[in-house]
Every structure is written in C-alpha cells, then in structure tokens.
Amino acid sequence: MRLPLFGARAMHKASIILRMVRQMRSETQQAIEAIRKSLTLLGQRLDVETASHRLEEFDAMSEDPELWNDPARAQALMRDRRLLSDALETYRAIAQELEDQTGLIELGEAEGDDEVVAEAEAELQALAKRAAEKELEALLNGEADANDTFLEINAGAGGTESCDWAAMLARMYVRWAEKRGYTVEMMSESAGEEAGIRSVAYKISGHNAYGWLKSESGVHRLVRISPYDSSARRHTSFSSVWVYPVVDDNIEIEVNPSDIRIDTFRSSGAGGQHVNTTDSAVRITHIPTGIVTTSSQKSQHQNREIAMNALKSRLYEMELRKRTEAIDAAHEAKGDAGWGNQIRSYVLHPYQMVKDLRTGYETSDSQGVLDGALDGFMAATLALDVAGKSRAEATAGD
C-alpha cells in the first residue's frame, strides 16, 4: 500500500529529527566524557585533598600579625595562596556545573521538556571547552611559567618589508596580551627608515604570561602582496621573536661588573618636541655571552635598572634552558631571521593561511590571528611539548 504524500514527508521529517537528536545525544556524551577527563587531569595535578590542607595553612599564616614585617615574604605567600585558591575554585566550579547540567538533562527528559534539555546540552559543550583550557593551563608548571615575560621582536632580511612585518607582529602580540587582561609596557623601540620598526621590546605582566608566550620564540615568515611595491609583486618577509621570563625578586642572579659594558645613547623619538635630546637611553652588553639589552625611557637611572633586570632575566633563561628540556626545545638559538629557523608561516596571498611548522596547527583566519587570536597555536605547541616530555620520561623509565 502506498502512503499518502503528506504521510511520507512527515515520516522523512521525523527521521531527520531523530538522527539530529541522536547526534546531539552523542555529542553531549562526548562533552561529558571530555569534561570528566579534564577534571581527572586537573585533580591529579592539583591533588585536591592536599591542596585544601595547604590552603588552610596559608590562611593560618596570613592571619599572623608579624607576617608583614617581611613584605617580600608576605607578598609571595599571598600570591601563592591566591593561585592555589583560584585553582581549587576552578576545579570545584567545573565539577559542580557538570553535576548541575547533567541533572537538568535528566530532569528535562523525565518531564519531556526539550528546551531545558537543549539548553543544558549547550552549556555542557561550552563547559567542555573551558575545562580543556584549564587543563592546558594546569600543564604550565615549569619553573618560570607563571612569571611575567619580556618579548623582543626584530626585523629580519627584507628592508622596509620586514620592518613593516615586525610592526604587524608587535601589534598582534599586544592585542593578544590585552585580550588576556595582561599589562603591556614598552621597554624600547627602534623605528624603520621608511615604515614599521627595526626592533621593539615589551614587558608583559600577568599570570602565566611567560608560560603561554614561550612557544612564540623563533622566526615568523610573511608572504603577501607588498603595499610598498608599485608592481604589486608578492614578497616574503622574516622577523624574529624572542621570549624570556622576568626573574622574580627572590631569585638572585649575580652579574660580574667586569663582564658587562654599559653604553648610553640618544634614543630616537617621534620628532619635534618629543625628540630625546639627552643621552638617556642605556644599552648593556654582557661580554661572555654577547647578550645585549636596552631601555629608552626618560630617566637614565630607570633605564639602567630596566636593562640590568632584562639582562638578569636573559641569563636566568639561559640557565633554565640548560636544565629544562621542554624550555630548551621551545627556545632554540635565535639565529638569523631567515628560512632555516622559521616556526610559523603567515600567507596572505594567493590564499589565506597561518600554519605552525612544529605542530601542523593551521587556520585560514589570518586576519583573526593578526588581531591576536593565538591561543590555538600556543595550546598546540604546549600539548606537543607535554607529549614529548611524557615520551622522554617513559623512555627513561624503560
């Protein structure tokens, strides 16, 4: 017997809806499993019971009236307490929301309320993404990962093209930092002859600033139609990025005065009344390593302090590289800004593509990346570093 046309259509529509519901149920189950996996890793990293006892100890110590007799110790303790408290709160909040949303799904299904079920499933999808982000952050447990960071960008081969590319990179990292709520302070800048910048150095302050940015060290390659070429030809430009941690006050780095050369020079300004007419900028050269740090603020005394702190941080980072394989892999020697040392390619013509050459992570949203959407690249590199470290540990244990 042949079904009426309207009956066949209704059955077809019902079949489509059933497949969609099954797919949604499958995706929801996958999200729940992903959240539980993230919670397991977070719990292992945190050791919830031990962390809870440790937080109680911090609370007791913070109530000691003599604590602030030593401001540095007090600040360090309060910082550690805040970080531990935030980690515990994050773990518990994810676990509670998972329980709440799965409970809502069960309630909605029991009462036949599809709207409640759909809203809870959407919340679980969003929670899975947040839990994955927190899982990655939990892996930032290197000795200096939580520290503030210095970021240097230098134009490579290519003249005006590379100077313009260096300026684009500087804007990209500033945008990324601002989106994360980090504080960005320019330490020094050298303008290009026609456009862009030859070099720039920033101090970026915020929790895990170094941990996230450390994977950005290396050469970045740009392919585009040049706005400076009257023939509208395609050009390839290179600029290098160098990232190293700000050394905490409680970490002592000794610098032998005989190992450094301090030069003062007139910093370049914007012209007119803004030109710096005194030799206030400071350049410090560490002779044994060849490391050079500069600062070009208004005060020469301040510039000496900033440049010396940057030098100590560079020396500390070198020591970290010797001791930590993961950091060593992320911070290969600077080298020349050219083909042999590149970590990422940004192609704007003839197609749109940004690809990391270490992880294979890529996106066609090149403008989004240049506007600071870098988290995906950083997360992929971090995951690769962790996987490599795990394999190394497993091999060592055999």
Secondary structure, 3 states (H helix, E strand, C coil): CCCCHHHHHHHHHHHHHHHHHHHHHHHHHHHHHHHHHHHHHHHHHHCHHHHHHHHHHHHHHHCCCCHHHCHHHHHHHHHHHHHHHHHHHHHHHHHHHHHHHHHHHHHHHHHCCHHHHHHHHHHHHHHHHHHHHHHHHHCCCCCCCCCCEEEEEEECCCCHHHHHHHHHHHHHHHHHHHHCCCEEEEEEEEECCCCCEEEEEEEEECCCHHHHHHHHCEEEEEEEECCCCCCCCEEEEEEEEEEEECCCCCCCCCCCHHHEEEEEECCCCCCHHHCCCCCCEEEEEECCCCEEEEECCCCHHHHHHHHHHHHHHHHHHHHHHHHCHHHHHHCCCCCCCCHHHEEEEEECCCCCEEEECCCCCEECCHHHHHCCCCHHHHHHHHHHHHHHHHHHHHHHHC
